[in-house]
C-alpha cells in the first residue's frame, strides 16, 4: 500500500508538473565562454533541484543546486520559475552529450546540447584549444572545394594547352606554305634563266652553222668563177 500510495502521488505530481525540459539561455560566440541551461519549474524551488550529464553513462552534476558547491566547471542558481546549470569555460567535450534536470522525484527529459543550440554562428572557432578539430561537415566542404578547384585548374590548363598546340600547327602550316611559294618562285626564275641560256646557246650554234655554210658556198662560187676565166684567157 505504501508503494502504491507513492506511485499515485508521483503520477499526480507528474500530471501537475509535466515533464521537465531545459533550454539554453543566451547564446555565445566562441569556446571558453559560459553557457547557461535553464530548467523551467513553477514556484521553484522547495524540492531538490539537480542536474545530470549522460555520456551515455549518468554523471550527477548537482543533487541540489541550493546546497551543492560550485566548482571550476559547473555552477547552479535558483530562480523564480526554475533553476540553472552554468557550464563554465565551454569546450567541445561539453557538446553533443545529453543533459537532464531533476526536480524532487520528477525526471526531466534528456536532451543533447548541440553547437547550434549554443553558438550564435554554426561554425565557432577555438583558437586557444590545441586539440580542436574541424567538424565532419567542414572537412567534407573543404575536400569538395579542393577537388572542384583542381578540376577547374586542370580544365583551364588543358584548354590553354590545346589552343596553343592548334595555334602552333596553324603557324607551321602558314610557314610551310610561304616556304613552298618562295621555293616555287625561285625555281621558276631559275628555270626561266636556264631556258634563256639554252635558247641563247642554240641561237649561237645555229648562227655558227649558218656562217660555215655561207663560207662554203662562197668558196665553191669562187672556184667556179676561176674555172670559167681560164678558157677565155686561152683564146
Buried (B, 14 or more C-beta within 10 A) or exposed (E): EEEEEEEEEEEEBBEEBEEBEBEBEEEBEBBBBEBBBBBBBEEBBEBBBBBBBBEEEEEEBBBBBBEBEEEEEBBBBBBEEBBBBBBBEBBBEBBEBBBBBBBBEBBBEBBEBEBEBBBEEEEBEBEEEEEEEEEEEEEEEEEEEEEEEEEEEEEEEEEEEEEEEEEEEEEEEEEEEEEEEEEEEEEEEEEEEEEEEEEEEEEEEEEEEEEEEEEEEEEEEEEEEEEEEEEEEEE
